[in-house]
Amino acid sequence: MVSTAPTTASTTTASTTAPAADARVLALAHYAARGVLEHALARHGITFQQQVTLRAALTADTPQTPEDLVTQVRGSLKADPADIRATLDELLAKQLLVVDGAHLRPTDAARELTATLGAETAPISARIWGGIPAEDLAAAGRVLALVAERANAELATLTA
């Protein structure tokens, strides 16, 4: 007799009957991972958008103007430029960014915070990503890059 009981995925591995990737599956994975990150960020009094903005400033090859950072963050988060400018003001008030002429520079406190967050989230990331075969990660990366490219093209058409 064949069982009609629903099967469930293991708590540590994906189900062998995993759904095909689509917008919903992508969104669920994004918000699950973001929820984990936001939990860590909240302990340090920083928001997701602040962290993304700070990371953009920290990883830039050259000093960034406020508009450079607005453009970068908008490209990543599709956030309203006014909201991103408010985020820059918040980071300045928290002394995580400082004005240096026409540029905004991350402070030592910003670097320390980013290092602390990295250290706190590394073991969690290892548990989330660990054990996924490299070929699966490569395939997922290719698919997600293509989805992002197509979605960005659609958004550009919608907002033109």
N, C-alpha and C positions, 0 to 999 in steps of 0.2 A: 504494500500500500504506500502511496506517495503522500507525504505530509503536506498539508496545506497551511501549516503554521508559517507566519512570516519569518524570514531570516533577518538577523540583525548583524550589523558590522561590529567587529571587535573594537574595543576601546583604543587599541594601539595601531591597528592597520585598517586600511580601506576595505570595504566589502568587495568581494569578487563580482558582485552584481551592481557595482557603482553606476550611478547614472552617467549618461554622456554629458560632457561639458556643455553648458549653456549659460546664459546670462544669470539665471537664478543660482546655479551651482557656484559660479564665479563670485557672485555677490555674497553668498553664504560664507564662502571661504574668506573673502576679504573682511567681512564684518566680524567673523570669529577671531581672525588674527589681529584685527584692529582693536577689538575688545581687550585682548590680552595686553597689547601695547598701551592702550589708554589706561588700563589698571596701573601699570608701572608709572606712566606719566603723571597720573593724578597724585601719586605719593610724593612727587617732587613739585607739585603745583604748576604743571605745564600742560598745555593742551596739545592735541594732535597737530593742529595747524601751526602752533608755535614750534613744535618739534620739527615739522617738515621745513618750515621757514629757516629755523636755526641750522638745520643740516645743510640746506642750500647755501647758506653763508659760510659754513665751515668747510664745505667740500669744493667751493669755487676755486678755480685756478688763479683768478685775479680778484682784487677787491671789487665788491659789488655796490652799485648805487641802490638806493631804495627801489627805483624803477626796475633795475636788473632783477632784484629779488621778487618783486611783484610779478614780473614776467615769468620767472622760473616757477614760482609757486602756483601761479595760475595755470601754467602748462601741466603741472603735476596734479593739482587738486581740482582744477576747473572752478576755483572759488572766485567770488566777486572781488575785483581789485580793491574796492573800498574796505572790505573785510580783511584783506591781506595787509593793507596799509595800517589798519587798526592793530593787527597782529604785530607788525613792526614796532608800533608805538608801545605795545605791551612788553615786547622783548627789550626795548630801550629802557622802559620803566623798571624792569626786573634786572637791569644792568647785565643782560646777556649779550646785547649788542651795544656798541658805542658809535657815535658819529665821529668820523675822521675825514674832515673836509667834505667832499661830495659822496663819500662812501660810508657804508656801515660795516663795522668790523666786529667779529665775535670776540668776546672777552675770555680771559682765563676761566672765569666761572662757567661760561658756556661750554668750553672744552671739558672741564671737569664734570659738568652735568651730563654731557654726551658720553663720556667715558664711563661714568657711573651707570647710566641707563644701559649702555652696551654690556657691561659686566652683569647687571641684573637680568637682562633679557636673554643673554647668551645660552644659559642652560635650558630655558624655556624653548627657545628657538631650536636647540639641539633635539629636544624631545619631540617637537612638532615635525621637524624636517628629517630627523634621523631615521635611517632605515629605508628611505625612499630610494629606489634604484636610480643611479645616475642617468640611465637612458629615459626613465620616466620624467625626471626633472628637466632633462634637455627637451623632451617632447612638449612638456607643459610650458616651458619657457618659449619655445617657438610658437605655440598656439597663442599664448597670452600676448606676445609681442605683435602677432598678426591681428588679434582682436583689438588691441590698443591702437594700432595704426589705422585700422578701419573705423573704429569709433571716433578717433580724432578727426579723420577725414569727414565723417558724417557730421560731427559737431561743427567743423569749419564751414560746411555747406549750410547748416541750419542758422549759424550766426553771421553769415556773410551779408 
